Amino acid sequence: MSQRESKQSAVAPLSPEIYLRPLQGRDVEQVKGIEMAWPLLSHWDIEVYYGVAGGRQNAQGLVAIERESDLKERVVGFLVYRITLPDTEILNIAVDPACTRRQIGTQMLHHLEIQVTREGVQNLFLEVRPSNAPARDFYLKEKFMEVGRRKDYYSNPTEDALLMKREFGN
Ligand SMILES: CC(C)(COP(=O)(O)OP(=O)(O)OC[C@H]1O[C@@H](n2cnc3c(N)ncnc32)[C@H](O)[C@@H]1OP(=O)(O)O)[C@@H](O)C(=O)NCCC(=O)NCCS
């Protein structure tokens, strides 16, 4: 079994009611709602998300959907990323605050990893606030390493960014 297969099998599968798919226009208002629920997350104009969903931005989106009934579904997480071979940058990622610690973030990340490595990506990058301990723990568990620091990168409040990198193939 490869290291990746081993890692994936160690993660609890998503509940049968949750599945992942590309971001679509009909998801955007809920995605924006999740984004706004986290005050320290990067907040984008909603049109940016519509652009990502419509293929008009140089970025792609992924959503986690919870099926509440045959007729009702809702977005419980999202991830936006940009591929610039051989790298991919995670631009934004969040889970509905009511749904954290259910492995939804982990599964979105694993889905992304499988998808981008197929396209030849070798490195995943992201920035995170040093004060965002839960997110740092989340990334460290996923084998990201801190590789740099960007002075005063964030505003409201001003804070440095930690640059984190995950290399594939090791
Ligand atoms: C970071 C985030 C995406 C994680 O999503 P999640 O679905 O809750 O994460 P998972 O359930 O997959 O957690 C996987 C592991 O990450 C770590 N982790 C996640 N949340 C944590 C927390 N609040 N405190 C400590 N460790 C945490 C744990 O090791 C966890 O494993 P465990 O639950 O078996 O202990 C989510 O907390 C979130 O949306 N945060 C707000 C937005 C944000 O900060 N985004 C990152 C911007 S750079």
PDBQT file of the ligand as one rigid body, heavy atoms in Angstrom, charges set to zero:
ROOT
HETATM    1  C1  LIG A 201      -9.558  24.582   9.254  1.00  0.00    +0.000 C 
HETATM    2  C2  LIG A 201     -10.883  23.894   8.887  1.00  0.00    +0.000 C 
HETATM    3  C3  LIG A 201     -11.106  24.010   7.374  1.00  0.00    +0.000 C 
HETATM    4  C4  LIG A 201     -10.794  22.420   9.292  1.00  0.00    +0.000 C 
HETATM    5  O1  LIG A 201     -11.965  21.764   8.833  1.00  0.00    +0.000 OA
HETATM    6  P1  LIG A 201     -12.612  20.524   9.635  1.00  0.00    +0.000 P 
HETATM    7  O2  LIG A 201     -13.557  19.846   8.728  1.00  0.00    +0.000 OA
HETATM    8  O3  LIG A 201     -13.149  21.001  10.942  1.00  0.00    +0.000 OA
HETATM    9  O4  LIG A 201     -11.329  19.635   9.923  1.00  0.00    +0.000 OA
HETATM   10  P2  LIG A 201     -11.283  18.060  10.133  1.00  0.00    +0.000 P 
HETATM   11  O5  LIG A 201     -12.499  17.589  10.878  1.00  0.00    +0.000 OA
HETATM   12  O6  LIG A 201     -11.007  17.426   8.823  1.00  0.00    +0.000 OA
HETATM   13  O7  LIG A 201     -10.019  17.965  11.112  1.00  0.00    +0.000 OA
HETATM   14  C5  LIG A 201      -8.855  17.235  10.785  1.00  0.00    +0.000 C 
HETATM   15  C6  LIG A 201      -7.811  17.468  11.839  1.00  0.00    +0.000 C 
HETATM   16  O8  LIG A 201      -7.383  18.842  11.863  1.00  0.00    +0.000 OA
HETATM   17  C7  LIG A 201      -7.115  19.242  13.226  1.00  0.00    +0.000 C 
HETATM   18  N1  LIG A 201      -8.114  20.234  13.629  1.00  0.00    +0.000 N 
HETATM   19  C8  LIG A 201      -9.214  20.635  12.970  1.00  0.00    +0.000 A 
HETATM   20  N2  LIG A 201      -9.874  21.569  13.667  1.00  0.00    +0.000 NA
HETATM   21  C9  LIG A 201      -9.172  21.753  14.808  1.00  0.00    +0.000 A 
HETATM   22  C10 LIG A 201      -9.366  22.587  15.954  1.00  0.00    +0.000 A 
HETATM   23  N3  LIG A 201     -10.414  23.435  16.046  1.00  0.00    +0.000 N 
HETATM   24  N4  LIG A 201      -8.447  22.535  16.940  1.00  0.00    +0.000 NA
HETATM   25  C11 LIG A 201      -7.386  21.711  16.867  1.00  0.00    +0.000 A 
HETATM   26  N5  LIG A 201      -7.155  20.867  15.811  1.00  0.00    +0.000 NA
HETATM   27  C12 LIG A 201      -8.035  20.910  14.784  1.00  0.00    +0.000 A 
HETATM   28  C13 LIG A 201      -7.271  17.992  14.066  1.00  0.00    +0.000 C 
HETATM   29  O9  LIG A 201      -6.029  17.323  14.089  1.00  0.00    +0.000 OA
HETATM   30  C14 LIG A 201      -8.303  17.207  13.259  1.00  0.00    +0.000 C 
HETATM   31  O10 LIG A 201      -8.264  15.822  13.502  1.00  0.00    +0.000 OA
HETATM   32  P3  LIG A 201      -9.177  15.198  14.687  1.00  0.00    +0.000 P 
HETATM   33  O11 LIG A 201     -10.535  15.819  14.594  1.00  0.00    +0.000 OA
HETATM   34  O12 LIG A 201      -9.165  13.723  14.377  1.00  0.00    +0.000 OA
HETATM   35  O13 LIG A 201      -8.463  15.556  15.962  1.00  0.00    +0.000 OA
HETATM   36  C15 LIG A 201     -12.072  24.521   9.689  1.00  0.00    +0.000 C 
HETATM   37  O14 LIG A 201     -11.748  24.571  11.062  1.00  0.00    +0.000 OA
HETATM   38  C16 LIG A 201     -12.450  25.912   9.247  1.00  0.00    +0.000 C 
HETATM   39  O15 LIG A 201     -13.282  26.085   8.337  1.00  0.00    +0.000 OA
HETATM   40  N6  LIG A 201     -11.852  26.957   9.894  1.00  0.00    +0.000 N 
HETATM   41  C17 LIG A 201     -12.224  28.340   9.607  1.00  0.00    +0.000 C 
HETATM   42  C18 LIG A 201     -11.716  28.796   8.262  1.00  0.00    +0.000 C 
HETATM   43  C19 LIG A 201     -10.208  28.756   8.211  1.00  0.00    +0.000 C 
HETATM   44  O16 LIG A 201      -9.531  29.105   9.162  1.00  0.00    +0.000 OA
HETATM   45  N7  LIG A 201      -9.695  28.328   7.055  1.00  0.00    +0.000 N 
HETATM   46  C20 LIG A 201      -8.259  28.234   6.830  1.00  0.00    +0.000 C 
HETATM   47  C21 LIG A 201      -7.749  29.513   6.294  1.00  0.00    +0.000 C 
HETATM   48  S1  LIG A 201      -5.985  29.427   5.967  1.00  0.00    +0.000 SA
ENDROOT
TORSDOF 0
